[in-house]
Amino acid sequence: MLSIQSNMSQFFTFSLTRVGYLLITLSLLSGGLAQAGIEREQARRIHDRIAGVPPSNTVLDSMEASIISDGNGEAAALEAMNNPSFYNVTLKNYVAPWTNEAQSLFVPLNDYTATVIGIIRDDVDFRQVLSGDIIYTGNVSGVPAYSNSNNNHYVALEQLGPVTGDLSSPSILQQNTQSSVTGLPAAATAGVITTRAAGEAFFLDGTNRAMFRFTFMNHMCTDLEPLKDVSRVPDRVRQDVSRSPGGDSRIFMFSCVGCHAGMDGLGGAYAKYNFNSGTGALDYARADQPALDDTSLNGYVAGGITRKYVNNADNFKSGYIPVDETWVNYWRNGQNKLLGWSTPPPAGVQIDERGHATGSGLKTMGAELANSTSFARCQVKKAFQTVCLHDPGNYSADRTAVDSITASFMGNGYNMKSVFAKVADYCKNPK
């Protein structure tokens, strides 16, 4: 009886031991299988975020192998960018809100959007977006030629669809100079700011301050309110701004001047531009007789200054009267020096004895903005929001990643595809 009990005990001990080993083995195998699948899931997530469409099995295999080999997802993200949807969908939706005051995604392709897409596709220094003599146009038979008076060229290009109108193809979307396509003087071109789409949205009527505000919102990631600094010099504030709104000069001195001192100082760069609602074209320093006789906001005065810059002069006759397109960056001092202005300044920009940057024309002012740390960080933040689907300000790790990618962006020729790749690698795991 004791022998039977002993044998039974040994049997159960042996069986339990085998079950234990089996469970451990299954656990290790399942863990290994799960581990082996991580890179594939990362590759799939990267492709979905970059291109917005599922990858083929061949592409997914290649991206997975890249992640395993490199230990990061940057090369895999660059491979995902080969999908035309990255350009036709992701980048178009990325740029479209910059082209209109409503910041709507639902606008047709235009020269502003196409130019940003082309700059990113061709690895052009992204600072050219605010200062370059650059524009991208379609090269497709049956599409209307580029026109200064309408957007038909880009509407037709987009209607071709993602196959024949593939924006990822250099044979479809080609780089040109604005000066040769639109007729603007080369010195008056300033990247997307002097495209027809930007002119129609931000240089139409008004006082050209809309262009200033939306340039800062779209390319510096800040509205004007956070930039208010009432300690800046108000000598460039124009005549149309009342110094006693509502009869109270304190409102101007302690509120209005906070934006206008810096905005009107830099805004001198826009003094010769106007979008002509009659012709549907962006004008620059028209000096013909009909223009001088035109008393509407489409008109110009002596020196090629747009009439809107001397509009409502009776509001404050002692205000600044523009006579050229010079500008001053008073925000290099005071609280807004935190925007990270470049030292030394870009070509064509001087620093005066008080530490303010000065220059002439929109091209140099665009270079002043594009060489700031704030400009670089803004591009990284926008790419982060596009790929990671949340704002990077929510987590300290995200902010650290943005700092690192911004530094890499500035030190790597301002290459935006590299930014998208690094952001995609950072966000390849679910958060």
Beta strands, then each sheet from edge to edge (+ up, - down):
strand 1: 135-138
strand 2: 173-176
strand 3: 273-276
strand 4: 281-284
strand 5: 300-301
strand 6: 305-306
strand 7: 326-329
strand 8: 350-351
strand 9: 357-360
sheet 1: 1+ 2-
sheet 2: 3+ 4-
sheet 3: 5+ 6-
sheet 4: 7+ 9- 8+
end
